[in-house]
Amino acid sequence: MLNKHARSDSRLHFAQALLASDGSPLARGTYLLSERPEKPGIHGREFSFEQDGLPSRGHGEAHAFNERPVFQDDWRYNGSGRILALRGRPPEHDSRVKAFRKQVRDGTLPPLLVYFVSVLDAFLLLDGHARLAAALLEKASPRVIALAHITEEEVDLSDDWRKEAQARYERLFAEHGHKLSLNTRKEEGRRLAHAFAPFRSSTTRAKARTGLSEQWEREVRALVGDRAFEQMTIR
């Protein structure tokens, strides 16, 4: 298993690589790199984004290579949150896959890097297709680090509910401070800090490029046929 320093080094590595890459999705603004906490299994695991309007789930990497080039993602009631591959699954005999399989068995496999795209409500696999293929072959659950563009709203200190949160905190400690357990003190401090924290959300930024609508339509029609394309686009 990787120690705590190795885990923080992974985020630092991705941050430096994203800043140096000509093909990086980074634009002006604030970004968050967050690692998904380790839990058993490969489905339904959550990222450690904290609260508010941030994306909170990333799942389905076990099926990231299974989708057709054109498919409909049913959001149902809770959105998507899926991890989607940007290219096909590397073959089992690929030299990188073989090397990464050994790292999976050794517990040293570097994490995947995914990017939250708000219009899709999904995470795109930016880096780690061969590592994911190796993990799936070994029936292992890979570490995943997510990149998201973050915006923050100003805190309105005049809101009545924030004033009440502060008054409640002060009353609690004034009346029962000497009786409160350490865990209760921590929890009440967390609640008060949350009340005055700025609201954060994630909206992906992109650059407009002309002429892509026609190109997209030609490519999709070639893949699914005219009839299916008309059914997809008539809503």
C-alpha positions in Angstrom: 0.0 0.0 0.0 1.1 3.6 -0.7 1.8 5.8 2.3 0.2 9.2 2.9 3.1 11.1 1.3 2.9 9.0 -1.9 -0.8 9.8 -2.1 -0.2 13.5 -1.9 2.6 13.2 -4.4 0.1 11.7 -6.9 -2.0 14.9 -6.7 1.1 17.0 -7.0 2.3 15.0 -10.0 -1.1 15.4 -11.8 -1.2 19.2 -11.0 2.3 19.7 -12.5 1.5 17.6 -15.5 -1.8 19.5 -16.2 0.0 22.9 -15.9 2.7 21.8 -18.3 0.5 20.0 -20.9 -0.5 21.8 -24.1 -3.7 19.7 -24.2 -4.7 20.4 -20.6 -8.3 21.3 -19.9 -7.2 23.9 -17.3 -8.4 27.4 -17.9 -8.4 30.5 -15.7 -9.9 29.8 -12.3 -9.8 27.5 -9.3 -9.6 23.7 -9.6 -9.9 20.9 -7.0 -8.0 17.6 -7.2 -9.6 15.1 -4.8 -9.0 11.4 -4.3 -11.8 9.1 -3.9 -11.7 7.3 -0.5 -10.9 3.6 -0.6 -13.9 1.3 -0.1 -14.4 -2.3 -1.0 -15.6 -2.9 -4.6 -15.5 -1.0 -7.8 -19.1 0.3 -8.0 -20.8 3.2 -6.2 -17.7 4.6 -4.6 -17.7 8.3 -3.6 -15.2 11.1 -4.1 -14.2 13.1 -1.1 -15.7 16.4 -2.3 -17.1 17.9 0.8 -20.6 19.3 0.2 -22.6 22.0 -1.5 -23.0 21.8 -5.3 -19.8 19.8 -6.0 -19.9 16.5 -7.8 -20.0 13.9 -5.2 -20.0 10.5 -7.0 -17.8 8.8 -9.5 -18.6 5.2 -10.3 -18.8 2.6 -13.1 -15.1 2.4 -14.1 -15.6 -1.4 -14.4 -17.8 -0.6 -17.4 -15.9 2.4 -18.8 -14.8 0.5 -21.9 -18.1 -1.2 -22.6 -20.1 1.7 -24.1 -20.6 2.1 -27.8 -19.1 5.2 -29.5 -22.7 6.7 -29.4 -25.0 5.9 -26.5 -27.6 7.5 -24.3 -26.8 7.9 -20.6 -30.0 7.7 -18.6 -29.7 10.2 -15.7 -33.0 9.1 -14.0 -33.4 11.1 -10.8 -29.8 11.5 -9.5 -27.8 12.4 -12.6 -25.0 10.3 -14.0 -21.7 10.5 -12.1 -20.2 7.8 -14.3 -16.6 7.4 -15.4 -16.3 7.3 -19.2 -13.2 6.3 -21.2 -12.0 8.5 -24.0 -10.7 5.6 -26.1 -10.9 1.9 -26.4 -9.6 -0.7 -24.0 -5.9 -1.5 -24.4 -5.4 -5.1 -25.3 -4.2 -7.6 -22.6 -0.9 -8.2 -24.4 0.0 -4.4 -24.4 3.3 -4.0 -22.7 2.0 -1.2 -20.5 -0.9 -3.3 -19.3 1.4 -6.1 -18.4 3.7 -3.8 -16.4 0.7 -2.2 -14.6 -0.7 -5.6 -13.7 2.4 -6.3 -11.8 2.0 -3.0 -10.0 -1.6 -3.9 -9.2 -0.4 -7.1 -7.5 2.4 -5.1 -5.7 -0.1 -2.5 -4.5 1.9 0.3 -6.2 -0.4 1.1 -9.2 -0.6 4.9 -9.8 -4.1 6.4 -9.7 -6.4 7.2 -12.6 -7.1 10.9 -13.4 -10.6 11.8 -14.3 -12.2 15.2 -15.1 -15.7 16.2 -14.1 -17.6 17.7 -17.1 -20.8 19.4 -15.8 -22.8 19.2 -19.1 -22.4 15.4 -19.0 -22.6 15.2 -15.2 -19.9 12.6 -15.7 -16.2 12.1 -15.3 -13.9 11.6 -18.3 -10.9 9.4 -18.0 -8.0 11.8 -18.9 -5.1 9.6 -17.9 -4.9 5.9 -17.0 -6.6 3.8 -19.7 -3.9 1.1 -19.5 -3.9 1.3 -15.7 -7.6 0.8 -15.6 -7.4 -2.2 -18.0 -4.7 -3.7 -15.8 -6.8 -3.2 -12.7 -9.9 -4.8 -14.3 -7.8 -7.9 -15.4 -6.6 -8.3 -11.8 -10.2 -7.7 -10.5 -8.9 -4.8 -8.4 -10.3 -1.4 -7.6 -7.9 1.4 -8.8 -7.3 4.6 -7.0 -9.0 7.5 -8.7 -8.2 11.3 -8.5 -10.8 13.7 -9.9 -10.2 17.2 -11.3 -13.1 19.7 -11.1 -13.4 23.4 -11.9 -14.7 25.2 -8.8 -16.6 28.4 -8.3 -17.4 30.0 -5.0 -20.3 32.3 -4.0 -19.8 35.1 -1.5 -21.1 34.4 2.0 -23.9 36.7 3.1 -23.1 37.3 6.8 -26.5 39.0 7.3 -28.5 35.7 6.7 -30.6 35.0 9.7 -29.9 31.3 9.6 -26.1 32.0 9.9 -26.8 34.3 12.9 -28.8 31.5 14.5 -26.1 29.0 13.9 -23.6 31.2 15.7 -26.0 31.9 18.5 -26.7 28.2 19.0 -23.0 27.4 19.1 -22.4 30.1 21.7 -25.4 29.0 23.9 -24.3 25.4 23.7 -20.8 26.1 25.0 -21.9 28.7 27.5 -24.4 26.3 29.1 -22.9 22.9 28.6 -19.3 23.5 27.6 -17.7 21.6 30.5 -19.9 18.6 29.8 -19.4 18.3 26.1 -17.3 15.4 24.7 -14.4 15.9 22.4 -16.4 14.4 19.5 -19.3 16.8 20.2 -17.0 19.8 20.3 -15.5 18.8 16.9 -18.9 18.2 15.3 -20.3 21.5 16.5 -17.2 23.3 15.3 -17.6 21.6 11.9 -21.3 22.7 11.7 -20.4 26.3 12.5 -17.6 26.4 10.0 -19.9 24.9 7.3 -22.4 27.6 8.0 -19.9 30.3 7.2 -18.1 28.5 4.3 -18.8 29.8 0.8 -21.1 27.8 -1.4 -19.0 25.9 -4.0 -20.2 24.4 -7.2 -18.6 22.9 -10.3 -19.3 24.2 -13.9 -16.9 23.1 -16.6 -15.5 25.8 -18.9 -14.9 25.2 -22.6 -13.8 27.2 -25.6 -16.2 27.6 -28.5 -15.1 26.3 -31.9 -17.1 27.0 -35.0 -18.1 24.3 -37.5 -18.1 21.4 -35.0 -21.9 20.9 -35.1 -21.8 19.8 -38.7 -18.8 17.6 -38.1 -20.5 16.0 -35.0 -23.7 15.3 -37.0 -21.7 13.7 -39.8 -19.8 11.4 -37.5 -22.8 10.4 -35.4 -24.9 9.7 -38.5 -22.1 7.5 -39.9 -22.1 5.5 -36.7 -25.8 5.1 -36.0 -27.6 5.7 -39.3 -30.0 8.4 -40.3 -33.1 7.0 -38.7 -31.5 6.4 -35.3 -30.0 9.9 -35.4 -33.4 11.5 -36.1 -34.8 9.6 -33.1 -32.0 10.7 -30.9 -32.4 14.4 -31.7 -36.2 14.7 -31.8 -37.3 15.5 -28.2 
